[in-house]
Amino acid sequence: MARQRRSREELKEVDALVERLRDFIRLNYLTAAEVARQIGVRDATIYSWLLGRTRPAEPKRIAAFLDSSPKENGSGIAPSGYEYREYKNWRGIPKPRRCPFCKQAKGDIRKSRGRFLGVCPNCGATGPKRESWDEALRAWNGKGN
């Protein structure tokens, strides 16, 4: 296949697409090798795109991959597939849910430097800091802003 000469506008579009891919990898905590497997290219190819050494020959594949990935609503980082559910014990008192990252242990609301935050006792993941215990609990459970 002969190499095509691209116009400046096309080069800007390709560069913007690679930037979107870079943000996708960074925000979804994926490695370039995992993304390469999903797109169908070698991981060295992805790394060369991200470093700016080369440009993709078929930017449509990247665009199709990025457009097919699910968009998550809500604030902050949430693992893929997480659906909010109110966690309460049998008395109706709210309680911390399981850690969204390791899914092994229930979170613990702790006081830190005069504020409160959710912490996973298993993996050490922390939630956002809040002024009160209740606000920290809502933030850990996925409903806090």
N, C-alpha and C positions, 0 to 999 in steps of 0.2 A: 504494500500500500504506500503510495507516494505521500510525502508530507505536504500538508496544505499550509499555505501562508495565511495567517490570521490577521484580521484588522485590529486596530488598537481597542476598539469597542469589544470585540470578541475576547481579546486578551484580558481586558478589565473584568469581563463577565466570568472568565475562567478563574482569575485570581480571586474574585469575590466568592466563587463556589468553593475553592480550596480553603478560603478563610472560614466559610460556613462549616466545612468539614472539620477544620481545626477546632472550632468552638464546640461542635457536636462531640468530638472525642474528649475534649477537656471537661465539658459539663456533664457528660454521662459516665465519666470514670471508666472509659474503655481504652484498651490499647489499640495501637494502629494495626497490630496483627489481627485482632478480632474484627475490626472494621474491614480489613483487606479480605478476610475470609467471607464476610457477608457481601461485599461488592463483587468479589471474584477476581481479585488481582493479588500479586505477591506483596508481602508486607514491606519489602524493600522499595517497592514502587510508591506505596503510601508515604513512607518516610521521605523519599526524594521529593514528593509533592509538597509535603509539609515544610521541608527545609528550603524550598524554592529552587532546587536544582533543576527540576523538570516540571513540565505542565502536563496535565492529563491529555491523552490523545482522544479519549471519548468522554468529554465532560457530562454527556447525557446520562451515563451510568451513575455518576456521583449524584447528579440532580435527582434521578429516580430513587436512589437509595435514601437521600436526605428527605425527600418528599414522602416516602413510604414509612418513615419512622413515626411512631405515635407521638402526638403532642400531649404533654402532661399539663394539666391546669393546677393552679395552687401556687403558693409561695415557697421559695426555697428549693432545696434539693430533696426529691422524693424518689425512692427506688422504683423501677419500672414495675407495673402491675399492682401497685399499692392502692387499695381502696379504703377510704375512711370509714371506720365503724366506731361507734361510741362504746367505750369500755367502762363497764360499771360492775360492781359486785352485786350480790343478791339483795343488798339493802338500797341499791340505787346510787351509791356513792361512787363518783368517778375515780378511776384508777389508771395508772400508766399502762400503755400497751406494750407489746413486745418490740424489741429494737427493730427498726425497719431495715437495718443493714445486715446484721448477723442472724436475726430472727430466732435467737436462742434463749435470751433472757428478757424478763420484763424490765422496763426502765425504772429508774429511781430518781425522784426529784430531790436535789440537794441544794444547799445554800452555798454560794460562792461569792466572796467579796461583796456581801450585802445584797446580792441578787440571787435568784433561783434559776436552776436549769435542770433539764432532764439528762441523765447519764446512763449508759448501758454498763452494767457491772461485768459483762462478759468481754466485749470488744473495746470498750472505752469511748464509744461514739457519744458526742454531746449534742444537745439541742440548743436552741437559742436562749439567751438569758432574758429573764423577765423580772418585773418588780415584785410579784407575789407568787406564792406557791400555786394558786389556782391558774394564773396566767401561764406559768411554766408548764403545768400539767396539760393545759389545752394546746400549747405549742408543741409539746412532745407527742401528743396524740394526733397532731396534724391539723388542728383547727385554729391555732394562734397566728396572729399577723405579726 
